[in-house]
Amino acid sequence: EDFVQDDFNLTGLGTQVPYYDYALDIILDVETPQDEMLTEQQQELVESAAEVLYGLIHARYILTNRGMQQMLDKYKKGDFGR
């Protein structure tokens, strides 16, 4: 969660993901104010954007030293199957 809350780690993603702010709020489990209610169609687009955004953030995290170390640890423990 610390990685996601650091704006530096999210640089440039706002231009790649539609409804970026809403999508990030979903990932961070932030409530949307009632005066900003979305239509059902918009909500579906936001949820789709959140999935894409999560994947992009995850890919960036895995490329960090800490992310690579965690992946190595998981590999050594056999978390990925054999």
N, C-alpha and C positions, 0 to 999 in steps of 0.2 A: 504494500500500500504506500510506503514511503516513496518508492520509485515513481508511482503514478501521481503523487501529489507534488512532485518536483517539476515545475514548469519547464526547466531545461530539458528534461527527458522527453517532453512532449512537443518540442519545437518542430514546427512544420506540419504536424498532424492535422491542425485545424483547417488547412487548405486541401487536405486529402479526403476528409471525412465530412459528408453533409450532416447538418444538425450536430456538429461537434460538441457544443456546450451541453446540449441535452444528453447526447450519448455518453459523455464523460460523467455527467450526473448519475446516469444509470449504473455505470461501472462503480462509482464511488458510493452508490446507494444514498444519494441525496434526494430529498423530496422536492418535487416541482411545485411551486406556489400555485394555489387554485386559480389565480388570475392568468396563468400561463397554460391553461388546459389546451391540449392538442386534440385535433380530430382523430378518429380511429385510424384513418389513412396515414396521417402524420406520425402517430404513435408507432405504427408498423415500420415506417421509414426510420424512425429514431432507434427502434430496437435492432433493426438490421445494421444501422450505422454503428451502434454500440458493439455488435459482434465483430465488425470489421476493425473498429478502433481497438478493441481488446486484443485482437490478433496482432495488430501492428505494435502495440505497446509490449505484448509478450515477446515478439520477435526482437525488439530492441533490448529488452531486459536480458534475454538469453545471451546476447552478445556482450554483455558486461562481464567483468571478471567474476563478480559474485554469482551471476546467472550461469556462467560456464562451470563454476565450481559446483553449484547445486546440481547441474545436469550430470556432471561427472560422478558426483556422489550417488545420484539416482541410478546411473548406469551400473556402477559398482555393486549396488544393492540388488540389482536385477529388477528394478521397477518397470523396465520396458519389455520384459519377457525375453525368451530365448528361443 
